[in-house]
Amino acid sequence: MTTTAGTSSASHHLSPAFPGRAPWGTASKLRAWQQGAMEKYIQEQPRDFLAVATPGAGKTTFALTLASWLLHHHVVQQVTVVAPTEHLKKQWAEAAARIGIKLDPEYSAGPLGREYHGVAVTYAGVGVRPMLHRNRVEQRKTLVILDEIHHAGDSKSWGEACLEAFEPATRRLALTGTPFRSDTNPIPFVTYEEGNDGIRRSAADYTYGYGNALADNVVRPVIFLSYSGNMRWRTKAGDEVAARLGEPMTKDAISQAWRTALDPRGEWMPAVLRAADQRLTEVRKAIPDAGALVIASDQDSARAYAKLIREITGSKATLVLSDDSGASERIDEFSANNDRWMVAVRMVSEGVDVPRLAVGVYATTISTPLFFAQAVGRFVRSRRRGETASVFLPTVPDLLSFANEMERERDHVLDKPKKEGEEDPYAESEKEMDEANKEQDEDTGDQDMLPFEALESDAVFDRVMYNGAEFGMQAHPGSEEEQDYLGIPGLLEPDQVQLLLQKRQARQIAHSRKKPDEEADLLEVPAERRPVVSHKEMMELRRQLNTMVGAYVHQSGKPHGVIHTELRRVCGGPPAAEATAGQLRQRIAKVQEWATRMK
């Protein structure tokens, strides 16, 4: 295919600097990976092409550059973009319009207006009327861009519809930025190759992973801050269970401890949101418009988190509950303004482009590698060199594993090996994936059906993960040790981040060793020298303190809050929910002393 004259109607609108208008290779402003993928495509001229590029790398720019080239050289006459959501459909149309390709994002049926070069639709829309789209691609030579192609992996609906609608297309460009679905349904228009082990895996035509993008300064490095803590819940049978988040336990117990942590009525979420807001303040010193996002599991939790943020920061959070037109407008407004916080249910996890998001709180119990990669992808889009992203996580084994494997590439596996006694860590249930990828994030009421009741939680700063390494020792929220990590500058080179984390960890260890055991935070004392204090005993000590304070309220006439504040002033230490056993006992003794004096 040559690159000589002849122009499509689309190319008349393009800047001379845009690759589709200028002679190829003379005026390209593409990133190296985008240019490499373009060159490979132009050389091979395939009917189907799968590009796997990490979130934030610029898949949209690559796809639209290719669309412009194909229109310019009359390989195709029109473009159809298929996106996962209504919001993304509109984003595609807006991005295409900026380079002179006009896509109709509102198309539903009938002939297309002459001013348009194509349409932008959703997978759900194709699923409803596949023959409508098949007729369109049969009438004119069409390039179909399938954004986040893994959504077409459901053979029962979207996959079959895509196959029926776009089988006659002249060219098909499949894009994805995250690991494929965990099921074994073949994805339309994706090539599978059998390996030496007899297992068929998807074969990408061009791959640009997170590790490559990080090395090229195309994406931000991600600092993961993990929080543990003591959880207490009641099972369906009425039994009370207490456990520490992150400790070895059964899968069911991990799930229930995790949900207890995310309960907005406990202490874990407020503590983590306060920490995340402090981190955001630090990041905004270098990135003034930096924003933060909480990804919630359901609408009720999202509303409660937004209320907590209002209480913590004094400012209202943008609340995005479902993928409707109003939600899309709120996302656009947040992207353009300078507000600090947005809270969303699932939908913002994939593809939504808010480049200023730099701090995230993963407050959902979805534990698929696909969803995790999509969620983290919201924070890695780099706008200038040196920006870092910070994502706050509960200390849950699966999430820690995903965080430590950010650079790992995964292909779609068609044939799963079944070995006796071996579990596939990525073998999530189909139901969970369906939940994760719901287009309408409506409250299903499932929370009311859960066989447990969250009773109590607290938070403990656990560790920092960066570039596959772990830093830090456990510390209480608000402690000097936690502040050290929250205060890392938001504008650093990746190697500077690593060096600074190593220095902070060394300082924390040295500081801990200088304290005598009786003065040290319980978490700072080496395990072999710690007194054994169970979670049940800690809860009992807190109850005993509250009972003593309650009795002293009637005796002294002072409010509870005043007494607790006075105890902290006299005895030292953090709030009761974060205090060690020794600090609680000291306060109990002090209240008893005050009460005795008044008699």
C-alpha positions in Angstrom: 0.0 0.0 0.0 1.5 3.3 -1.0 1.2 6.6 0.8 0.4 8.9 -2.2 -2.2 11.5 -2.8 -6.0 11.0 -2.9 -7.9 12.2 0.1 -11.0 11.0 1.9 -13.5 13.5 3.2 -12.1 12.9 6.7 -8.5 14.0 5.7 -9.7 17.4 4.6 -10.2 18.3 8.2 -6.9 17.1 9.4 -3.9 19.3 10.4 -0.9 18.9 8.1 1.0 17.7 11.1 -1.5 14.8 11.6 0.0 11.5 10.3 -3.0 10.7 8.2 -2.6 13.8 6.2 1.1 14.1 5.8 3.3 11.7 3.9 3.9 8.8 6.3 6.9 9.2 8.5 7.5 12.9 7.8 5.3 14.6 10.4 4.4 12.0 13.0 4.1 13.0 16.6 3.2 9.6 17.8 4.9 7.8 20.7 7.4 5.2 19.8 5.0 2.3 20.4 2.2 3.9 18.5 4.5 4.5 15.5 5.9 0.9 15.8 2.3 -0.5 15.8 1.4 1.7 12.8 4.4 0.6 10.8 3.7 -3.0 11.5 0.1 -2.6 10.4 0.9 -0.7 7.2 3.6 -3.3 6.3 1.3 -6.3 6.9 -2.1 -4.9 6.0 -4.0 -7.5 8.1 -7.8 -7.7 8.1 -7.7 -8.3 11.9 -5.2 -6.7 14.2 -5.1 -7.0 18.1 -3.2 -4.2 19.9 -2.6 -4.8 23.7 -1.4 -1.6 25.4 -1.4 -0.7 29.0 -4.1 1.8 30.3 -2.9 5.4 29.7 -0.5 4.5 26.9 -2.6 6.1 24.2 -4.7 3.4 22.5 -7.3 5.9 21.3 -4.6 8.0 19.5 -3.2 5.0 17.8 -6.6 3.7 16.7 -7.7 7.1 15.3 -4.4 7.7 13.5 -4.8 4.3 11.9 -8.5 5.1 11.0 -7.3 8.4 9.4 -4.7 6.6 7.4 -7.2 3.9 6.2 -9.7 6.6 5.2 -7.1 8.7 3.5 -5.9 5.8 1.4 -9.4 4.6 0.5 -8.9 1.3 2.2 -12.1 1.9 4.1 -15.0 4.4 3.5 -16.4 4.5 7.1 -15.6 3.8 10.7 -17.5 2.0 13.5 -16.2 2.3 17.0 -17.6 -0.2 19.6 -17.0 0.8 23.2 -18.0 -0.8 26.6 -20.1 2.2 27.9 -22.2 5.2 26.9 -19.6 7.5 28.4 -16.7 5.9 26.5 -18.7 6.0 23.3 -19.0 9.8 23.6 -15.4 10.1 24.5 -14.4 8.3 21.3 -16.6 10.6 19.2 -15.1 13.7 20.9 -11.5 12.4 20.3 -12.2 11.6 16.7 -13.8 15.0 16.1 -10.6 16.7 17.3 -8.7 15.2 14.3 -11.6 15.6 11.8 -13.2 12.2 11.9 -16.9 12.8 12.7 -18.6 9.9 14.5 -22.3 9.9 15.5 -22.5 8.8 19.1 -26.3 8.9 19.1 -26.8 6.7 16.1 -29.7 4.1 16.6 -31.1 3.2 13.2 -31.6 4.4 9.6 -29.3 6.1 7.2 -26.3 8.1 8.7 -26.1 11.8 8.1 -23.8 12.7 5.2 -21.6 14.9 7.5 -20.5 11.8 9.5 -17.7 9.3 8.7 -19.1 6.7 10.9 -20.7 5.8 14.3 -19.7 5.1 17.9 -21.9 2.5 19.6 -21.8 0.2 22.7 -21.4 -3.5 22.8 -24.9 -3.6 24.4 -26.2 -1.6 21.5 -24.7 -4.1 19.0 -26.2 -6.9 21.0 -29.7 -5.5 20.6 -29.5 -5.0 16.8 -26.6 -6.9 15.3 -28.2 -7.1 11.8 -28.5 -3.3 11.6 -24.8 -3.0 11.9 -24.1 -5.9 9.6 -26.1 -4.2 6.9 -24.1 -1.0 7.4 -20.7 -2.8 7.0 -22.0 -4.7 4.0 -23.0 -1.5 2.2 -19.6 0.3 2.6 -16.0 -0.7 3.3 -15.8 -0.4 7.0 -13.1 -0.2 9.7 -14.5 -1.6 13.0 -12.6 -0.5 16.1 -13.4 -2.9 19.0 -12.4 -1.0 22.2 -11.7 -3.3 25.2 -12.3 -6.4 23.1 -12.6 -8.7 26.1 -16.2 -7.4 26.5 -17.0 -9.5 23.4 -15.9 -12.7 25.1 -19.4 -13.6 26.2 -20.6 -16.1 23.6 -24.2 -15.8 24.9 -24.8 -12.2 24.0 -22.2 -9.6 23.0 -19.7 -12.0 21.5 -22.2 -13.6 19.1 -23.7 -10.2 18.2 -20.2 -8.8 17.3 -19.4 -11.9 15.2 -22.7 -11.6 13.4 -22.5 -7.8 12.9 -18.9 -7.3 11.9 -17.9 -10.6 10.1 -18.2 -8.8 6.7 -16.1 -5.8 7.8 -13.2 -4.8 5.6 -10.8 -4.2 8.5 -11.1 -4.9 12.3 -8.9 -3.3 15.0 -9.2 -4.9 18.4 -7.9 -3.0 21.4 -7.4 -3.9 25.1 -5.4 -2.5 27.9 -5.9 -5.2 30.5 -5.8 -9.0 31.0 -8.5 -10.8 29.2 -11.6 -12.5 30.7 -10.9 -15.6 32.9 -13.5 -17.7 31.1 -12.7 -19.9 28.1 -15.2 -18.4 25.6 -13.3 -17.5 22.4 -13.3 -13.8 21.6 -14.4 -12.9 18.1 -11.7 -11.8 15.6 -8.8 -12.7 18.0 -6.2 -15.3 16.9 -5.4 -18.2 19.2 -2.1 -20.1 19.0 -1.4 -23.5 20.6 1.6 -23.6 22.8 4.0 -26.6 23.5 1.7 -27.5 26.5 -1.3 -27.9 24.1 -3.1 -24.9 25.5 -4.4 -22.2 23.1 -3.7 -18.6 24.0 -4.6 -15.3 22.4 -1.9 -13.9 20.1 -1.5 -10.1 20.1 -0.2 -8.4 16.9 1.4 -5.7 19.0 1.9 -5.5 22.8 3.0 -2.5 24.9 3.0 -3.4 28.6 3.1 -1.4 31.8 6.7 -2.1 32.3 7.6 -0.8 28.8 5.4 2.2 29.3 7.0 3.0 32.7 10.5 2.8 31.2 9.4 5.2 28.4 7.9 7.6 31.0 4.5 7.2 29.2 2.7 6.1 32.4 3.1 7.0 36.1 4.8 4.7 38.6 2.3 3.5 41.2 2.9 3.5 44.9 0.5 1.1 46.6 -0.3 1.8 50.3 -1.7 -1.2 52.1 -3.8 -1.0 55.3 -4.5 -3.9 57.7 -6.4 -3.7 61.0 -8.6 -5.7 63.4 -12.0 -6.8 62.2 -15.0 -8.2 64.1 -18.2 -9.5 62.5 -21.1 -11.8 63.3 -21.8 -14.8 61.1 -25.3 -16.0 60.0 -25.2 -18.5 62.8 -24.8 -15.7 65.3 -21.2 -16.4 66.1 -18.8 -13.4 66.6 -15.5 -13.7 64.7 -12.5 -11.5 65.1 -9.5 -11.5 62.8 -6.7 -9.3 61.5 -6.9 -8.3 57.9 -4.0 -9.9 56.0 -3.5 -12.8 58.4 -3.8 -16.4 57.0 -7.4 -17.5 57.1 -10.0 -19.3 55.0 -11.3 -17.7 51.7 -14.7 -17.1 53.4 -13.1 -15.4 56.4 -10.9 -13.2 54.1 -14.0 -12.1 52.2 -15.9 -11.3 55.4 -12.9 -9.5 57.0 -12.5 -7.5 53.8 -16.2 -6.5 53.7 -16.0 -5.6 57.4 -13.1 -3.2 56.6 -15.1 -1.5 53.8 -18.2 -1.0 56.0 -18.5 2.8 56.2 -19.8 2.5 59.8 -16.5 1.1 61.1 -13.2 2.9 61.7 -11.2 1.4 58.8 -12.7 3.4 55.9 -12.6 6.8 57.7 -8.9 6.2 58.7 -7.9 5.2 55.1 -9.9 8.1 53.6 -8.1 10.5 55.9 -4.7 9.1 54.9 -5.6 9.2 51.2 -6.7 12.8 51.6 -3.4 13.7 53.3 -1.6 12.0 50.4 -3.7 14.0 47.9 -2.7 17.2 49.7 1.0 16.3 49.4 0.6 15.3 45.7 -1.2 18.6 44.9 1.9 20.6 46.0 3.5 19.4 42.8 0.4 18.6 40.8 -2.1 21.4 41.8 -5.1 19.9 40.0 -4.5 16.3 41.1 -7.8 14.4 42.0 -8.7 11.3 44.0 -11.2 8.6 43.3 -12.9 6.0 45.6 -14.1 2.9 43.7 -17.0 1.5 45.7 -18.8 -1.8 45.5 -22.4 -0.5 45.6 -24.5 2.7 45.6 -25.2 2.7 49.4 -21.5 2.4 50.2 -20.6 5.1 47.6 -23.1 7.5 49.2 -21.7 6.8 52.7 -18.1 7.3 51.5 -19.0 10.6 49.9 -20.5 11.6 53.3 -17.3 10.6 55.1 -15.2 12.6 52.6 -17.4 15.7 53.3 -16.9 15.2 57.0 -13.1 14.7 56.7 -12.3 17.4 54.1 -15.2 19.9 54.5 -15.7 19.7 50.7 -18.3 17.8 48.7 -17.2 14.8 46.6 -18.5 14.2 43.1 -20.8 11.1 43.3 -21.1 8.9 40.2 -23.7 6.1 40.7 -24.5 4.7 37.2 -23.7 4.9 33.6 -26.4 7.3 32.6 -26.2 10.7 30.9 -26.1 12.6 34.2 -23.2 10.4 35.4 -21.3 11.0 32.2 -21.7 14.8 32.6 -20.5 14.6 36.2 -17.3 12.7 35.1 -16.7 15.3 32.4 -17.2 18.2 34.9 -14.8 16.5 37.5 -12.2 16.0 34.7 -12.3 19.7 33.8 -12.5 21.2 37.3 -10.2 21.4 40.3 -12.3 19.4 42.9 -10.4 17.0 45.1 -12.6 13.8 45.3 -14.9 11.6 43.2 -16.7 8.5 44.4 -17.9 6.0 41.8 -19.5 2.5 41.6 -17.4 0.3 39.3 -18.1 2.2 36.1 -15.0 4.4 36.3 -12.7 1.4 36.5 -12.4 1.0 32.8 -11.5 3.4 30.0 -12.8 6.6 31.5 -10.2 9.3 30.8 -9.7 11.6 33.8 -5.9 12.3 33.5 -5.7 14.3 36.7 -6.6 11.3 38.9 -3.5 10.6 40.9 -4.8 9.1 44.2 -7.1 6.1 44.5 -8.9 4.1 47.2 -9.8 0.5 46.1 -13.0 0.2 48.2 -14.6 -2.8 46.4 -14.5 -6.5 47.1 -14.0 -7.4 43.4 -10.9 -9.5 43.2 -10.4 -10.3 39.6 -7.0 -9.4 37.9 -9.0 -7.9 35.0 -10.9 -5.5 37.2 -7.9 -4.6 39.4 -5.8 -3.7 36.3 -8.7 -1.6 34.9 -9.1 0.2 38.2 -5.4 1.0 38.7 -5.3 2.0 35.0 -7.4 5.1 36.0 -4.4 6.6 37.9 -1.4 5.8 35.7 -2.0 8.2 32.7 1.1 10.5 32.7 0.8 14.2 31.7 4.4 15.2 32.5 7.6 13.5 33.6 7.9 12.7 37.3 4.2 12.3 38.3 3.5 9.4 40.6 0.2 7.6 41.4 -0.9 6.4 44.8 -3.4 3.7 45.4 -4.7 2.7 48.8 -5.6 -1.0 49.3 -6.9 -3.3 52.1 -4.3 -5.9 53.0 -5.9 -8.8 51.1 -3.6 -11.4 49.6 -5.1 -11.3 46.1 -4.8 -7.5 45.8 -1.2 -7.6 47.1 -0.4 -10.2 44.5 -1.9 -8.1 41.7 -0.1 -5.0 43.0 3.3 -6.8 42.9 2.6 -8.2 39.4 1.8 -4.9 37.7 4.3 -5.6 34.9 3.0 -9.1 34.2 1.5 -9.8 30.7 -1.4 -12.2 30.4 -2.9 -13.7 27.3 -6.4 -15.1 27.0 -6.3 -18.8 27.7 -8.9 -21.0 25.8 -7.9 -24.3 27.3 -7.4 -24.3 31.1 -5.1 -27.1 32.5 -6.8 -29.1 35.2 -4.4 -30.6 37.6 -5.4 -32.5 40.6 -5.3 -30.4 43.7 -4.1 -27.3 41.9 -6.0 -24.1 42.0 -5.9 -21.5 39.2 -5.5 -18.1 40.9 -7.2 -16.4 38.0 -10.2 -18.9 37.8 -12.8 -16.4 39.1 -16.4 -17.3 38.7 -18.4 -16.1 35.7 -20.8 -14.5 38.1 -18.1 -12.3 39.6 -16.9 -11.2 36.2 -20.4 -10.3 35.2 -20.7 -8.3 38.3 -17.4 -6.5 37.7 -18.4 -5.6 34.1 -22.0 -4.5 34.7 -22.8 -1.5 32.5 -25.5 -0.3 34.8 -24.2 -0.2 38.4 -27.5 -0.6 40.1 -27.8 -1.7 43.7 -28.8 -5.3 43.5 -29.6 -5.6 47.2 -27.0 -8.4 47.5 -25.4 -6.7 50.5 -28.5 -7.5 52.5 -28.2 -11.2 51.7 -24.6 -11.6 52.9 -24.3 -14.2 55.7 -22.6 -11.9 58.1 -22.9 -8.6 59.9 -19.9 -6.2 60.2 -19.5 -5.1 63.9 -16.3 -3.3 64.4 -13.0 -2.4 62.5 -9.9 -0.4 62.9 -7.1 0.5 60.6 -3.3 -0.1 60.8 -0.8 1.2 58.2 0.7 -2.0 56.9 3.2 -1.5 54.1 4.1 0.3 50.9 4.6 -1.7 47.6 6.5 -0.2 44.7 8.1 -1.8 41.7 7.6 -5.3 43.1 9.3 -4.5 46.4 7.8 -3.8 49.9 8.7 -1.1 52.3 7.7 -0.1 55.8 6.6 -1.7 59.1 3.1 -1.5 60.6 2.2 1.7 62.3 -1.0 3.4 63.6 -2.8 6.0 61.4 -1.6 9.4 62.3 1.7 8.2 63.6 5.0 9.7 62.5 5.9 6.5 60.7 2.7 6.6 58.5 3.2 10.4 57.8 6.7 9.6 56.5 5.2 7.6 53.6 2.1 9.8 53.0 4.5 12.7 52.7 6.5 11.4 49.7 6.6 14.1 47.0 4.2 13.7 44.2 6.8 14.6 41.5 9.7 12.2 41.4 11.6 10.1 39.0 10.9 6.3 39.4 14.4 5.6 40.8 14.0 8.5 43.2 10.8 7.0 44.5 12.6 3.7 45.2 15.5 5.5 47.0 13.2 7.6 49.1 11.2 4.6 50.2 14.4 2.8 51.2 15.5 5.8 53.3 12.1 6.1 55.0 12.1 2.4 55.9 15.6 2.6 57.3 14.6 5.6 59.4 11.5 3.9 60.7 13.5 0.8 61.7 16.1 2.9 63.4 13.5 5.0 65.2 11.8 1.8 66.5 15.0 0.3 67.8 15.8 3.3 70.0 12.6 3.0 72.0 12.4 0.8 75.1 9.7 -1.8 74.9 7.5 -0.2 77.5 7.4 3.1 75.4 7.2 1.6 72.0 4.1 1.2 70.0 3.1 -2.5 70.3 3.5 -2.9 66.5 7.1 -1.6 66.7 8.2 -4.1 69.2 9.8 -7.2 67.6 7.3 -10.1 67.6 9.3 -12.2 70.1 9.1 -9.5 72.7 5.5 -8.5 72.3 3.0 -9.3 75.0 0.3 -11.6 73.6 -2.9 -9.4 73.4 -5.7 -11.0 71.4 -8.2 -8.9 69.5 -10.9 -10.0 71.9 -8.8 -8.6 74.8 -8.3 -5.3 72.9 -12.0 -5.0 72.4 -12.6 -5.7 76.1 -10.1 -3.1 77.1 -11.9 -0.5 74.9 -15.3 -1.4 76.3 -13.9 -1.2 79.9 -12.4 2.3 79.1 -15.7 3.4 77.6 -17.7 2.1 80.6 -15.3 3.9 83.0 -15.6 7.1 81.0 -19.4 6.8 81.0 -19.5 6.4 84.7 -17.2 9.4 85.2 -19.5 11.5 82.8 -22.3 11.2 85.4 -19.9 11.9 88.3 -18.2 14.9 86.8 -20.8 16.3 84.5 -18.3 16.6 81.6 -19.1 15.2 78.1 -17.5 12.0 76.9 -15.4 13.7 74.3 -13.9 16.1 76.8 -12.9 13.3 79.1 -11.3 11.2 76.2 -9.4 14.3 75.1 -8.1 15.0 78.6 -7.0 11.3 78.9 -5.0 11.6 75.7 -3.5 14.9 76.9 -2.4 13.4 80.2 -1.5 9.9 79.1 -0.4 10.5 75.6 -1.1 8.4 72.5 -3.7 8.2 69.7 -7.5 8.0 69.9 -8.9 5.0 71.8 -9.7 3.1 68.6 -6.0 3.2 67.7 -4.4 2.9 71.2 -2.3 0.0 72.2 -3.2 -2.3 75.1 -0.8 -0.6 77.4 -2.1 2.9 76.5 -5.7 1.7 77.2 -4.8 0.2 80.6 -3.0 3.5 81.5 -6.2 5.5 80.7 -8.4 3.1 82.6 -6.2 3.5 85.6 -6.2 7.3 85.3 -10.0 7.5 85.1 -10.3 5.3 88.2 -7.9 7.6 89.9 -10.0 10.7 89.0 -13.2 9.0 90.1 -11.7 8.0 93.5 -10.6 11.6 94.1 -14.1 12.9 93.6 -15.7 10.5 96.1 
